[in-house]
């Protein structure tokens, strides 16, 4: 019987190790081309993004605040009955224009006329008695006490007559000022008591736009300064600030402000929404298109520029004034290079390929859109930058 060698498994293990070593060596030797690819020259890397820039010069503009407001009449008065009685006549219809002092309604006199006639007779009697006592007192036939009593009786009668006359005057309800008869809840024959509403009159010219100022802005607003309001129908009206509160609303920590505007045709209506625009101070700002605003990685809204180092810089938006097509941004250097095309593809610190474009639509077209250039808009932005306060 032959004896099997005991060392055969060792040779098998050694053979496997040798094969693995050769295979690994072949892989390392074959990796040369791959390493060369990874270490390829820089020209095969991604090229910097191409952006279009426009040089912008800051201009002096009015920083303004826009407030959500509401329209209101200059004056509105609810007229109430000052005496009781039946409505004898109504002489103005709801919605009609009335003049100051115009009669709106009359309350029946009833027994008031008779009471006035009686009071007049008593006054005349007391006057004659007083004159007689005074003459007798001058001759020494009446004491000073008798004279004082006669004078007191006369004055009491005159007071009673005046009271009755005032009650009669109160039966005529007149408009306190020129305006519009907004409501008139009474009709002919209605009975009203003292304090019942008879009519409501609203003065429409001038009109008022009311809003609330924030704490940081109230110091810049004072009565008499100019302002504007954009109404719900798109119209813009101009006026003057007539009131600024000096004490804040405890609930909102805001200060009520009122802008007075002319309303000669009575077209403004009360209670409508309005945007109140008030100038605050002169600042240096750049006119840019609204679509140039973008977000940074933190979610802050701002605008991208090219810094002195040639790289992208991000500036948070400090909107000092807004228009229909453009914004004025403060807090920027006096002279900046705005990225008008390509800002959506770069981040702060990126190296970019810069293309100057100071004669096209960079002022208001901007953004990554492909719209046609509008050369005149840049000129208009510069012209409007120095607008006087609204």
Secondary structure, DSSP 4 states (H G I P E B T S, - for coil): -PPPPS-HHHHHHHHHHHHHHHHHHHHHHHTHHHHHHHT--GGGSPPPEEEEEEEEE-EEEEEEEEEEEEEEEEEEEEEE-SS-EEEEEE---TT-EE-TT-EEEEE--TTHHHHHHHHHHHHHHHHHHHHHHHHHHHTTSS-HHHHHHHHHHHHHHHHHHHHHHHHHHTTEEE-SSSEEEEE----TT-EE-TT-EEEEEEEEEEEEEEEEE-TTTGGG--TT-EEEEEETTS-EEEEEEEEE-SS--TTT--EEEEEEE--TT----TT-EEEEEEEEEEEEEEEEEGGG-EE-TTS-EEEEEE-TTSBEEEEE--EEEE-SSEEEE-SS-SEEEEEEESGGG--TT-BEEEEE-TTSGGGTT-TT--PPP-HHHHHHHHHHTTPPP-
